[in-house]
């Protein structure tokens, strides 16, 4: 008999997700869902709709990555802040910004 760890959110009423959802629906439901993939959406809306959806998602990702700063964990164990910068004067139109990296902390220096 195995031990199953329960998460607090599983115990709350109305929280069907994760293991609880797999208990309710069963394995066969998820196998069938995986086989179909996006066939139902493609049949209902067409492949042009899926292309437009992918294009909008790509535009949203590029807009977010090229405009919002983010914190990056580096390969050497430090933490850096990556800030996109669009220079105000330029001779040609940029497709992507310059990134300014500001080191927040470095574990090697702390030791």
C-alpha positions as CSV (number, residue, x, y, z in Angstrom):
1,X,0.0,0.0,0.0
2,X,1.6,3.3,-1.1
3,X,1.4,6.6,0.5
4,X,-0.2,9.5,-1.4
5,X,0.7,13.0,-0.5
6,X,-2.2,15.4,-0.5
7,X,-1.9,19.1,-1.4
8,X,-3.9,21.6,0.6
9,X,-5.7,22.9,-2.6
10,X,-6.9,19.4,-3.4
11,X,-8.7,19.2,-0.1
12,X,-10.7,22.4,-0.6
13,X,-14.2,22.0,-2.0
14,X,-14.7,22.7,-5.7
15,X,-10.9,22.5,-6.5
16,X,-10.8,19.9,-9.3
17,X,-7.4,20.0,-10.8
18,X,-4.2,17.9,-11.0
19,X,-4.6,14.5,-9.4
20,X,-8.2,15.1,-8.4
21,X,-9.2,15.8,-12.0
22,X,-7.5,12.6,-13.1
23,X,-9.4,10.7,-10.4
24,X,-12.7,12.2,-11.7
25,X,-12.1,11.7,-15.4
26,X,-9.9,8.6,-15.5
27,X,-6.9,7.8,-17.6
28,X,-8.8,6.9,-20.8
29,X,-10.2,10.4,-21.0
30,X,-6.8,12.0,-21.1
31,X,-5.4,9.4,-23.5
32,X,-8.3,10.2,-25.9
33,X,-7.8,13.9,-25.4
34,X,-4.2,13.6,-26.3
35,X,-5.0,11.6,-29.4
36,X,-7.4,14.2,-30.7
37,X,-5.0,17.1,-30.1
38,X,-6.5,20.3,-31.6
39,X,-8.7,18.5,-34.1
40,X,-12.0,19.7,-32.6
41,X,-10.9,23.3,-32.7
42,X,-9.5,22.9,-36.3
43,X,-12.8,21.3,-37.4
44,X,-14.9,24.0,-35.7
45,X,-12.9,27.1,-36.7
46,X,-10.6,26.1,-39.5
47,X,-6.8,26.1,-39.9
48,X,-6.8,29.8,-40.8
49,X,-8.1,30.6,-37.3
50,X,-5.3,28.5,-35.7
51,X,-2.7,30.4,-37.8
52,X,-4.1,33.7,-36.7
53,X,-4.2,32.6,-33.1
54,X,-0.5,31.5,-33.3
55,X,0.4,34.8,-34.9
56,X,-1.3,36.8,-32.2
57,X,0.5,34.7,-29.5
58,X,3.8,35.4,-31.1
59,X,3.2,39.1,-31.3
60,X,2.2,39.2,-27.6
61,X,5.4,37.3,-26.7
62,X,7.6,39.6,-28.7
63,X,5.9,42.7,-27.2
64,X,6.4,41.4,-23.7
65,X,10.0,40.3,-24.2
66,X,11.0,43.5,-25.9
67,X,9.4,45.9,-23.5
68,X,9.4,44.4,-19.9
69,X,12.5,43.9,-17.7
70,X,13.0,40.5,-16.3
71,X,15.3,38.7,-13.8
72,X,17.6,36.1,-15.3
73,X,19.5,33.3,-13.5
74,X,22.9,33.1,-15.1
75,X,25.0,29.9,-15.8
76,X,27.6,30.8,-13.2
77,X,25.0,31.1,-10.4
78,X,24.5,34.9,-10.3
79,X,21.3,36.8,-10.7
80,X,21.0,39.6,-13.3
81,X,18.2,42.0,-14.3
82,X,17.7,42.2,-18.1
83,X,16.4,45.6,-19.2
84,X,15.4,46.2,-22.8
85,X,16.5,49.6,-24.2
86,X,15.4,51.2,-27.4
87,X,17.9,54.0,-28.3
88,X,16.2,57.3,-29.1
89,X,18.4,58.2,-32.0
90,X,19.3,55.5,-34.5
91,X,20.2,55.4,-38.2
92,X,18.1,52.4,-39.0
93,X,15.0,50.8,-37.5
94,X,15.8,48.2,-34.9
95,X,13.9,44.8,-34.9
96,X,14.9,44.1,-31.3
97,X,16.1,46.2,-28.4
98,X,19.5,46.4,-26.9
99,X,19.6,44.6,-23.5
100,X,21.3,46.1,-20.5
101,X,22.3,43.5,-17.9
102,X,22.5,44.7,-14.3
103,X,24.1,42.2,-11.9
104,X,21.9,41.9,-8.8
105,X,23.8,39.3,-6.8
106,X,26.6,36.9,-7.4
107,X,27.1,33.8,-5.2
108,X,30.8,33.6,-5.9
109,X,31.5,37.0,-4.4
110,X,29.4,36.3,-1.3
111,X,31.6,33.4,-0.2
